[in-house]
Amino acid sequence: MVTGKRNLHVPLPEDLYDRLRAEATRCREPATELAREAIDAWLREREARALADAIRAYAEEAAGTPADLDEELGAAGVEHLLETEAPRR
């Protein structure tokens, strides 16, 4: 039977283990579920950062080349964002 899940043994420092167990008890969820959610959130954040870094690198490489953003289009985009931005209090 294939479950689609794999096990990973992760030795934790005692303090981290105690904090995880305490949080699991507090919210009445299995510690393994909390650990799985934390790992997933951490990986998503790293993937998003890697994508942002790749976009930034591409933009820096493309600056001043024909692949660079058209100035009129860029100005229109900024204008649109300023018009649609919610007022800050």
C-alpha positions in Angstrom: 0.0 0.0 0.0 1.4 3.4 -1.1 0.7 6.2 1.3 2.5 9.0 -0.5 4.3 9.9 2.7 7.9 9.4 3.7 9.4 9.5 7.2 12.3 11.7 8.2 14.1 11.4 11.4 15.1 14.8 12.7 17.0 14.9 16.0 16.0 18.1 17.9 17.7 19.9 20.7 15.9 19.3 23.9 14.6 22.9 24.2 13.2 22.9 20.7 11.6 19.5 21.3 10.0 20.7 24.6 8.7 23.8 22.9 7.2 21.8 20.0 5.5 19.3 22.4 4.2 22.2 24.6 2.7 23.9 21.5 1.2 20.6 20.3 -0.4 20.1 23.7 -1.6 23.7 23.8 -3.4 23.5 20.4 -4.3 19.9 20.7 -2.6 18.8 17.5 0.0 16.2 16.9 3.6 17.5 17.1 4.3 15.8 13.8 1.6 17.8 12.1 3.0 21.1 13.6 6.5 20.1 12.5 5.1 19.3 9.0 3.3 22.6 8.8 6.4 24.5 10.0 8.7 22.8 7.4 6.2 23.5 4.6 5.9 27.2 5.6 9.7 27.5 5.8 10.2 25.9 2.4 7.5 28.1 0.8 9.2 31.2 2.2 12.6 30.1 0.9 11.1 29.2 -2.6 9.4 32.7 -2.7 12.7 34.4 -1.8 14.6 32.4 -4.4 12.0 33.4 -7.1 12.2 37.1 -6.0 16.1 36.8 -6.2 15.9 35.3 -9.7 13.5 38.0 -10.9 15.7 40.7 -9.4 18.8 39.2 -11.1 17.0 39.1 -14.4 15.8 42.7 -14.0 19.4 43.8 -13.3 20.7 41.9 -16.3 18.0 43.2 -18.6 18.4 46.9 -17.4 19.1 49.1 -20.4 18.7 46.3 -22.9 15.8 45.8 -25.3 14.3 43.4 -22.8 14.1 46.2 -20.2 10.6 47.5 -19.3 9.3 50.2 -21.6 9.4 53.5 -19.7 5.9 54.5 -20.7 4.5 51.1 -19.6 6.5 51.4 -16.3 5.2 54.9 -15.6 1.6 53.7 -16.4 2.0 50.8 -13.9 3.2 53.1 -11.2 0.4 55.6 -11.8 -2.1 52.7 -11.7 -0.7 51.5 -8.4 -0.9 54.9 -6.9 -4.5 55.4 -8.0 -5.6 52.0 -6.7 -3.6 51.9 -3.4 -5.9 51.9 -0.4 -5.5 55.1 1.8 -3.3 54.6 4.8 -4.4 55.7 8.2 
